Amino acid sequence: MNQTYKSLKRQILVRLFLITAVVFILAEGMILKQSHRALNNALDNALKARAESLATLTEVESDGEIEFEFSDDVMRDFSGPDPKAYFLILLLPDNKEIGRSESLGSEKLDVPVPLEDIAPEKPFFWNTRIRDKSVRCIALREYSHQDSVETPESTSEEENSFSSRQDATAIIEKSNELLFLAALDRSETDRQFLGMLKLTSAALGIGLFLLLLSGWVVVLRSLKPLRELEKEVQFISAQNLVPVKVPSIQEIASVAHALNRLIKNLKEAFERERRFTADVAHELRTPIAEMRSLAEVALKWPNGRIDQERKNYTDILASAKHMQNIVTTLLTLARCDAGALKFQKQEVHLETIINSTWQQFENKAVEKRLAINSNVPSEISISTDKELFETILANLFSNAVEYTPEGGKIEWKASLKDTEFSFSISNTTKELMEEDLPHLFERFWQKEEARGHADTHGGLGLALVSSLATILGFTINAHLTTPSFLTITLSGKLNKHG
């Protein structure tokens, strides 16, 4: 099952974008809140000035009549086809209407709270609608101004009655308490706020886009040492255990140092394994050769030996050949690991080398009644090392014949399209499963059911194929085309010949 990996670059960008977006939105909210408050305060100040102007220009005459001294400049906003301001003047406590603007018409300006809750000379603001227009309103309680009356110089008696006249004036003023209601069209204020909202939203969008763009560039450059490290790591293999470069970035440098320590340990372990394999193989070559020679001599000149002895020598010879094959393979693998295996490319006719190699296994295939199918175009020639390529074919054929059950099927085919070369061999199998495929090219690996086979395989054939394929520039892989049909494919990019 393939594991899905998350992109570090994407995670950094997404988190940076989200954090910045939250900060931008909070900042925009604070700016809009302050702007909205400032616009409302400006509108309220304008309303308050109009209400106070109305109160200043409203006077009570000496005969008790209320007179308005409104100039044309003052009334300009209260009239016309598209008025922007409205007012209504009420006489308290009876709420008697004593004046309204032409712009108000028959509309009412209802205060949303009881009038007694409005403190004198302290404005009260609210929002409402007049003829589908959004307006800001003010209610201001004020005592009307008395018109001054000239009187002759006071006599002593008149001076004595000054306080009583003052009391009378207070009573008159109190009886003339007025409620000034004024309203202003707030569409301009709302339009300004909407414009500010659009401006800040556009700035937010542009800012986030620029942040994402610059963040992508910064993250891409910051991760460049990591990408370079990744490229170096991709070239590391059992044949190429080269330390990676340590970048100047502290976090990545620590990873590179740890990786180099691991490479050093692996290199030392592989070197010990190669020396051990080579030493064991060299030590075994001589006694195995002697054992084989003695068995062959004993079988060539039996000198009256009984059948049982001949059978024993036959078994000894088979075992010696098997051991000799293992030793030879181990030595070849050791030379592959050490990079000491030399090869020389030459033009090889593919059909010829396949047919000649298959002849070694044809008799055994006939004994097991295996169905053989070959599809190799006769015109294909490739440039490769003939001996090593023949060794690869021999091990693939040997593996297929050995592990195909009796009555099974083996087929192989080859193709060369432009420079893409491919050779695949398939065989019937009853034992392998998908989880076994990654182990096929491991050294000495055999499926448990196969360990009881009396064969000449020691689990090194496909491991040798893999090593030789790498040296010749091929890639090799295995897959089950059906649950009972194994296919091993050798492929690579070659120069076309012929």
C-alpha positions in Angstrom: 0.0 0.0 0.0 1.5 3.3 -1.1 1.9 5.9 1.6 0.9 9.5 0.8 3.4 12.1 1.8 2.7 15.7 2.7 4.6 18.6 1.1 6.7 20.6 3.7 6.6 23.6 1.3 2.9 23.4 1.0 2.4 23.1 4.8 4.7 26.1 5.4 2.9 28.2 2.8 -0.6 27.3 4.0 0.2 28.0 7.7 1.9 31.2 6.8 -1.1 32.2 4.7 -3.6 31.4 7.3 -1.7 33.2 10.1 -1.2 36.3 8.0 -4.8 36.2 6.8 -6.1 36.1 10.4 -3.7 39.0 11.3 -4.8 41.0 8.2 -8.5 40.4 8.9 -8.2 41.5 12.5 -6.2 44.5 11.5 -8.8 45.3 8.8 -11.6 44.9 11.4 -10.0 47.3 13.8 -9.4 49.8 11.0 -13.0 49.6 9.8 -14.3 49.8 13.3 -12.3 53.0 14.0 -13.2 54.4 10.6 -16.9 53.6 11.1 -16.8 55.3 14.6 -15.0 58.4 13.1 -17.5 58.7 10.3 -20.4 58.4 12.8 -18.8 60.9 15.1 -18.5 63.4 12.3 -22.1 62.8 11.3 -23.2 63.2 14.9 -21.3 66.4 15.3 -22.9 67.8 12.2 -26.3 66.8 13.5 -25.6 68.3 16.9 -24.5 71.6 15.2 -27.7 71.7 13.2 -29.9 71.0 16.3 -28.1 73.7 18.3 -28.5 76.1 15.4 -32.2 75.4 15.4 -32.3 76.1 19.1 -30.4 79.3 18.7 -32.6 80.6 15.8 -35.8 79.8 17.7 -37.0 82.6 20.0 -40.0 83.3 22.1 -41.4 86.8 21.6 -42.6 89.0 24.4 -46.1 88.1 23.6 -45.4 84.4 23.9 -45.3 83.7 20.2 -42.4 81.5 18.9 -40.5 83.0 16.0 -38.0 81.3 13.7 -35.2 83.3 12.2 -33.9 80.8 9.6 -31.9 82.2 6.7 -31.9 80.7 3.2 -28.4 79.2 3.8 -29.8 77.3 6.8 -32.9 76.1 5.0 -31.1 75.0 1.8 -30.6 71.4 2.9 -34.2 71.2 4.2 -35.9 71.7 0.9 -35.5 70.8 -2.8 -36.3 67.7 -4.7 -33.6 65.6 -3.0 -33.3 67.0 0.6 -30.4 65.8 2.8 -31.7 67.1 6.1 -34.9 67.2 8.1 -36.1 68.8 11.4 -39.1 68.8 13.7 -39.7 71.1 16.7 -42.0 70.1 19.5 -43.2 72.1 22.4 -43.0 70.2 25.7 -44.5 68.7 27.7 -47.6 68.4 25.3 -45.5 67.5 22.3 -47.2 70.2 20.4 -45.7 70.5 16.9 -44.6 74.1 16.3 -42.4 73.6 13.2 -41.2 71.1 10.7 -39.0 71.3 7.6 -40.4 71.1 4.1 -38.3 68.1 3.4 -40.0 66.1 6.2 -43.4 66.4 4.6 -45.9 64.3 6.5 -43.3 61.9 7.9 -42.8 61.5 11.6 -39.6 61.5 13.6 -40.4 59.1 16.4 -37.9 59.0 19.3 -37.3 55.3 20.2 -37.2 56.1 24.0 -39.5 58.0 26.3 -38.9 61.7 26.1 -38.4 62.0 29.9 -35.4 59.7 29.5 -33.7 62.3 27.4 -31.7 64.6 29.6 -31.9 68.4 28.9 -29.1 69.7 26.7 -27.8 66.2 26.2 -28.2 64.9 22.7 -29.7 61.5 21.9 -28.8 59.8 18.6 -30.5 57.0 16.7 -30.9 55.6 13.2 -34.1 55.3 11.2 -35.5 55.5 7.7 -37.4 58.3 6.0 -39.0 57.4 2.6 -36.6 54.5 2.1 -33.6 56.7 3.0 -31.3 55.7 5.9 -30.9 58.7 8.2 -29.1 59.6 11.4 -31.3 61.5 14.0 -30.8 63.6 17.0 -33.1 64.7 19.8 -32.1 67.8 21.8 -34.1 69.3 24.7 -33.6 73.0 25.1 -35.3 76.0 26.7 -36.4 78.6 24.1 -34.6 82.0 24.0 -36.6 85.0 25.3 -36.7 88.2 23.2 -35.1 91.0 25.2 -37.5 93.9 26.1 -36.1 97.4 26.7 -37.4 99.0 30.0 -36.8 102.5 31.5 -34.3 103.0 34.2 -35.4 101.3 37.4 -36.7 103.2 40.3 -35.8 102.1 43.8 -39.1 100.3 44.0 -38.4 98.6 40.7 -35.1 97.5 42.0 -36.8 96.1 45.0 -38.9 93.9 42.7 -36.0 92.6 40.6 -36.0 89.3 42.2 -39.7 88.8 41.6 -39.3 89.6 37.9 -36.3 87.2 37.7 -38.5 84.5 39.1 -41.2 85.3 36.7 -38.8 85.0 33.7 -37.6 81.6 34.9 -41.2 80.4 35.0 -41.8 81.7 31.5 -38.6 79.9 30.2 -39.5 76.7 31.9 -42.9 76.8 30.3 -41.2 77.1 26.9 -39.1 73.9 26.8 -38.7 72.7 23.3 -37.6 69.4 21.7 -35.5 69.8 18.6 -35.5 66.8 16.3 -33.1 66.8 13.4 -32.0 64.2 10.8 -29.3 63.9 8.2 -29.2 61.6 5.2 -26.4 59.1 6.0 -26.0 57.7 2.5 -22.8 59.7 2.0 -21.4 58.3 5.2 -22.4 54.8 4.3 -20.9 55.3 0.8 -17.7 56.5 2.4 -17.6 53.5 4.7 -18.4 51.1 1.8 -15.6 52.7 -0.2 -13.2 52.2 2.7 -14.4 48.6 3.1 -13.7 47.9 -0.6 -10.4 49.6 -0.4 -9.2 47.7 2.7 -10.6 44.4 1.3 -8.7 45.0 -2.0 -5.6 45.8 0.0 -6.1 42.7 2.0 -6.5 40.5 -1.1 -3.5 42.1 -2.8 -1.5 41.8 0.4 -2.3 38.1 0.8 -1.5 37.4 -2.9 1.8 39.2 -2.6 2.5 37.4 0.7 1.7 34.0 -0.9 3.9 34.8 -3.9 6.8 36.2 -1.9 6.4 33.3 0.6 6.6 30.8 -2.2 9.8 32.3 -3.5 11.3 32.6 0.0 10.3 29.0 1.0 11.5 27.7 -2.4 14.9 29.3 -1.9 15.1 28.3 1.7 14.4 24.7 0.8 17.0 24.7 -1.9 19.7 23.1 0.3 17.2 20.3 1.2 16.5 19.6 -2.5 20.2 19.5 -3.2 20.6 17.0 -0.3 17.8 15.0 -1.7 19.5 14.7 -5.1 22.7 13.6 -3.5 20.9 11.0 -1.4 19.2 9.6 -4.5 22.6 8.6 -5.9 23.6 6.7 -2.7 23.6 2.9 -3.2 25.5 -0.1 -2.1 28.0 0.6 -4.9 28.1 4.4 -4.3 28.4 5.1 -0.6 29.7 8.7 -0.9 29.2 11.2 1.9 26.9 14.1 1.1 27.8 17.8 1.3 27.0 19.5 4.5 25.1 22.7 3.9 25.4 25.9 5.9 21.9 25.7 7.2 22.0 24.4 10.8 18.9 22.3 10.7 19.8 20.6 7.5 23.5 20.3 8.4 22.6 18.2 11.4 20.6 15.8 9.2 23.6 15.7 6.7 26.0 14.9 9.5 23.8 12.1 10.8 23.4 10.8 7.2 27.2 10.8 6.7 27.7 8.9 9.9 25.2 6.3 8.7 26.9 6.1 5.3 30.3 5.6 7.0 28.9 2.8 9.1 27.2 1.1 6.1 30.3 1.4 4.1 32.3 -0.3 6.8 29.7 -3.0 7.2 29.5 -3.6 3.5 33.3 -3.7 3.3 33.4 -6.3 6.1 30.7 -8.3 4.3 32.6 -8.2 1.0 35.8 -9.3 2.6 34.0 -12.1 4.4 32.2 -13.3 1.3 35.4 -13.1 -0.8 37.5 -14.9 1.9 35.0 -17.6 2.4 34.6 -18.1 -1.3 38.3 -18.3 -1.9 38.8 -20.7 1.0 36.0 -23.0 -0.3 37.2 -23.1 -3.9 40.1 -25.5 -3.3 38.4 -28.2 -1.2 35.3 -28.1 -3.4 37.4 -28.5 -6.5 39.2 -31.4 -4.9 35.9 -33.0 -3.8 34.6 -32.7 -7.4 37.7 -34.1 -8.9 37.7 -37.1 -6.6 34.0 -37.8 -7.4 34.6 -37.5 -11.1 37.6 -39.8 -11.0 35.7 -42.4 -8.9 32.8 -42.3 -11.4 35.1 -42.6 -14.4 37.0 -45.7 -13.1 34.5 -47.5 -10.9 36.9 -50.5 -10.4 34.0 -52.8 -9.4 32.3 -50.5 -7.0 28.8 -51.4 -6.1 25.8 -49.4 -7.3 25.3 -47.8 -3.9 28.9 -46.4 -4.0 28.3 -45.1 -7.5 25.1 -43.4 -6.3 27.0 -41.8 -3.4 29.7 -40.5 -5.7 27.0 -39.1 -8.1 25.4 -37.3 -5.2 28.8 -36.0 -4.0 29.5 -34.7 -7.5 26.1 -33.0 -7.7 26.7 -31.3 -4.3 30.2 -30.3 -5.3 28.9 -28.7 -8.5 26.2 -26.9 -6.5 28.7 -25.6 -4.0 31.1 -24.6 -6.8 28.3 -22.7 -8.4 27.5 -20.9 -5.2 31.2 -20.0 -4.6 31.5 -18.7 -8.2 28.3 -16.6 -7.7 29.6 -15.2 -4.4 32.9 -14.2 -5.9 31.1 -12.5 -8.8 28.9 -10.7 -6.3 31.9 -9.6 -4.3 33.6 -8.3 -7.4 30.4 -6.4 -8.3 30.1 -4.9 -4.8 33.7 -3.8 -4.9 33.4 -2.3 -8.3 36.1 -4.5 -9.6 34.0 -6.3 -12.3 35.2 -5.0 -15.7 33.0 -5.3 -18.8 33.4 -4.4 -22.4 30.5 -3.7 -24.7 30.1 -5.2 -28.1 27.3 -5.8 -30.5 25.2 -8.8 -29.5 22.5 -10.4 -31.6 19.7 -10.9 -29.1 17.9 -13.9 -30.7 21.2 -15.9 -31.1 22.4 -15.4 -27.5 18.9 -16.2 -26.1 18.6 -19.4 -28.1 22.2 -20.6 -27.2 21.6 -19.8 -23.5 18.2 -21.6 -23.4 19.7 -24.8 -24.8 21.3 -25.4 -21.3 17.8 -25.7 -19.8 15.8 -27.2 -22.6 16.1 -30.8 -21.5 14.9 -30.1 -18.0 12.0 -28.1 -19.4 11.1 -31.1 -21.5 11.3 -33.4 -18.5 8.9 -31.1 -16.6 6.6 -30.9 -19.6 6.8 -27.1 -19.7 5.1 -25.1 -22.5 7.6 -22.7 -24.0 6.7 -19.6 -25.9 9.4 -17.2 -27.4 8.8 -13.9 -29.1 12.1 -12.2 -30.0 12.4 -10.3 -33.2 15.3 -11.5 -35.3 16.5 -8.0 -36.2 17.3 -6.9 -32.6 20.9 -6.3 -31.7 22.1 -4.5 -28.7 25.4 -3.1 -27.4 26.4 -4.8 -24.1 28.9 -7.1 -22.5 28.2 -10.6 -24.0 29.4 -12.7 -21.1 27.6 -10.7 -18.4 24.4 -10.5 -20.4 24.6 -14.3 -21.0 25.0 -14.8 -17.2 21.9 -12.7 -16.6 19.9 -14.8 -19.2 21.2 -18.1 -17.7 20.1 -17.2 -14.2 16.7 -16.0 -15.4 16.1 -19.2 -17.4 17.4 -21.3 -14.6 15.1 -19.6 -12.1 12.1 -20.0 -14.3 12.7 -23.7 -15.2 13.4 -24.6 -11.5 10.4 -23.0 -10.0 7.8 -23.5 -12.6 5.6 -26.5 -11.6 5.3 -29.5 -13.9 3.0 -28.8 -16.9 3.4 -25.0 -16.4 4.3 -22.4 -18.9 7.4 -20.2 -19.6 7.4 -17.4 -22.1 9.8 -14.6 -22.9 9.7 -11.6 -25.3 12.0 -8.8 -26.3 11.5 -5.4 -27.9 13.6 -2.4 -29.0 11.8 0.8 -29.8 14.1 3.6 -30.6 16.6 3.3 -27.7 14.2 1.7 -25.2 15.2 -2.0 -24.8 13.1 -4.5 -22.9 13.3 -8.2 -22.2 10.8 -10.0 -20.0 10.4 -13.6 -18.9 7.3 -15.0 -17.3 6.5 -18.3 -15.7 3.8 -20.1 -13.9 4.1 -20.0 -10.1 2.1 -21.4 -7.2 4.0 -20.1 -4.2 4.7 -16.4 -4.7 2.4 -13.5 -3.4 2.6 -9.8 -3.8 4.4 -9.3 -0.5 7.2 -11.7 -1.7 8.2 -9.6 -4.7 10.4 -7.1 -2.9 12.5 -10.0 -1.6 13.1 -11.7 -4.9 16.4 -10.0 -5.5 17.7 -10.4 -2.0 20.7 -12.7 -1.4 19.9 -16.2 -0.1 16.2 -15.4 0.1 13.9 -18.3 -0.8 10.2 -18.7 -0.1 9.7 -21.1 2.8 7.9 -23.7 0.6 10.8 -23.7 -1.8 13.4 -24.5 0.9 12.5 -28.2 0.7 13.2 -28.4 -3.0 16.1 -30.6 -4.0 17.5 -28.1 -6.5 20.7 -26.4 -7.3 19.6 -22.9 -6.3 20.9 -21.2 -3.2 18.9 -18.0 -3.5 21.7 -16.1 -5.3 20.7 -16.2 -8.9 18.3 -13.2 -9.0 20.6 -11.3 -6.6 23.4 -11.8 -9.2 21.0 -10.8 -12.0 20.2 -7.5 -10.1 23.9 -6.6 -9.6 24.9 -7.4 -13.1 21.9 -5.5 -14.5 23.0 -2.4 -12.5 26.5 -2.7 -13.9 25.3 -2.9 -17.5 22.9 0.0 -17.0 19.6 -2.0 -16.9 16.8 -1.8 -14.4 15.0 -5.0 -13.3 11.7 -5.5 -11.6 9.2 -8.2 -10.9 5.4 -8.3 -10.8 2.6 -10.8 -10.9 0.7 -10.3 -14.1 -1.9 -12.7 -12.7 -2.0 -14.3 -9.2 -0.2 -17.4 -10.8 2.1 -15.8 -13.3 5.4 -14.1 -12.4 7.0 -11.7 -14.8 10.6 -10.4 -14.5 11.5 -7.5 -16.8 14.9 -6.2 -17.7 14.8 -2.8 -19.4 17.1 0.1 -20.2 18.0 2.8 -22.7 20.5 1.5 -25.3 22.0 2.5 -28.7 20.1 0.7 -31.5 22.1 -1.4 -33.9 21.3 -3.4 -37.0 
